[in-house]
Amino acid sequence: MTKPHPLVQIAHQTIEANLAGRESAKIAILLPADLPVRAATFVSLHIDGRLRGCIGTLEPQAPTLIEEVKRNAIAASMRDPRFPPVTLAEVPRLEISVDVLTPAQPAQREDLDPRRYGVIVECGWRRGVLLPDLEGVDSVEQQLSIACQKAGIGPHEPYRIYRFEVQRFH
């Protein structure tokens, strides 16, 4: 079995330390040089192929990529409002992915591709986000519909669209 990507190792170690009540130690993992120093990230947690938590940022909030991943790993495991907090017993079963986002760019429907781009939809203060390349999301219409539902944007309300790309690590 291959070793997980360093960002996935960081997320896993951070979740485990947090749940065990330990301070998240300085993690001595070297990141590949092609990763940005700072970036927005999403941490997604699955167990047996089913979503267990997913939290992220659309703009970097932490001073480093490592700190961004650590913050989002804790949030995904403890504060996703759709799920109860992850338990220490679940940690060995967690399948973790980390998405590193490019800055969002304004877009039109014709600029989208649900396999390549994630989307952000905005209407006033309401905002919905959907990551790219998700199972079961095969069309731009599906992608926009789900993002609008997440934001509480009705089918006839106007909204702005932004797109972004990710580097996904498992």
N, C-alpha and C positions, 0 to 999 in steps of 0.2 A: 504494500500500500504506500502511495506517495505521501510525503509530508505536506500538510496544508500550507497554503500561502502564508507568509508572515503576518499579514493583516488579519487573517482568520485565526491564527494562533493568538494574536493580541486580544481579539474579541473573546475567544474561548477562555483564556487565562484571566481576563478581567471579570467575566461573568462568574467564573468559579470562585475567584478570590472574594468578590463582592458577596456572593451567597454564603460563603464560609465565614464571613465576618472578618476577613483579613484585608489589610490595606493592599491595594493593588501596587505591587512592587514596581520599581523601574524595570521595564521589560527590555532585556538586552537582545533585541532582534534587529538585524540590519534589514532595512527596506531596500528593494531594488531601486537603482538610480533613476529609472524612468518614471517613478511616482512623484507627484508634486509634494512640496513641503507642507502646503496647506490645501485642503479641499473639502467640499461638502461630501458627506458619506451617508449611506443607509446600511444598517445591519439588519439582516433578515434571519429569523430562526425558524427552523422546521423540525418536526418530530414525525417520523414515519411518513414523510412527504407532505405533511399538513402544516400550514402556517401556524406558528406558535408565538410570533411577535415580529414586528418590523417597525423600526423608528429610524428617522434620519433627519438630515438638515439639507436645505437647498442652497445655503451659502455657508462657508466655513465659520464655525463659532469658536473653535479652539485654536490655540497658537500653532499647533502642529497636527499633521495627519494622524499620528499615533494617538494623540489626546482626543481628536475628533472621533476616532473609532472606539476608544474606550468609553467616552461619554454615551455614544449611541448604542454600544453593546449593553451598557447598564440600563439605559432607557428601554431598549427592545425587550430585555429580560424582565424588567420590573414595572414599566409604566405604560405599556401599550394598553389603552383602555378597552380593547376588544378581548383581552385575555387576563386570567389571573397571573400573578407573578410566577416566573419559572422557579422550580424548586431545585435544591441541590441534587436530589435524586434524578432529576431529568437531565442534568448537565451531560452525562456520558452519551445520551441519545440525541443531543442537539446536532442538527446539521446547520452550519452557519455559513452564510455568504455575506460578503462585504462588497458594496458597490461604491466606487469612487466616481463622483459626478464631475462633468465638465460644467462650466458656467452656463446657465440657461440663456437661450436666445429667443427673441420673438419669432413666431412662426405662423403659417397658415396651414389649413388642413392638407393642402397638396405637398407641404414640406415634411409631412410626418410619415413614419414607417414604424409600426409597433414592435418590430423585431430590433430595430436599430436605435430608436429614440424613445426616451421617457417623455412624458408630457406634464405640464403644469397648466391648469385652467384657473382663471381668476375672474371674478365678478364682484366688484366692490371689495369688501374685506374677506369674502369667501374664497378659499383656494383649495383645489384638489390636485393630488399628485399621483401619477402611476409610473412605476419603473418600466423600462423596456423589457422585451423578450420574456413575457410572463406566459405560462402555460394557459391555454384557453383564450388568450387575447390575440386574435388573428387579423383584425381589421382596424383601420383608423377609427371607424365609427364606434366599435366596441371600446376601444381605448378611451376615446373622448367621453363616451357615455358613462363609463365607470368612473373616470376622473370627475365628471360633473356631479354624479351621484354622491361621491365622497365629499364634495364641496357643498352639496345642497343647492346646486344650480339647476333650475328647472329647464325643461326641454326647449322653451321658447325665449329664455333669457339670453341676452348677448354676453359673450365672455371673451377674454383675451387668451391666447394660446402661446405657450413657450415650449421649447423642446431642449433636451439635453441628452448627452451620451454618457455611458458609464463604462468603467472597467470593472468587471465582475470577477470576484475571487471566491473560490469554494474551499 
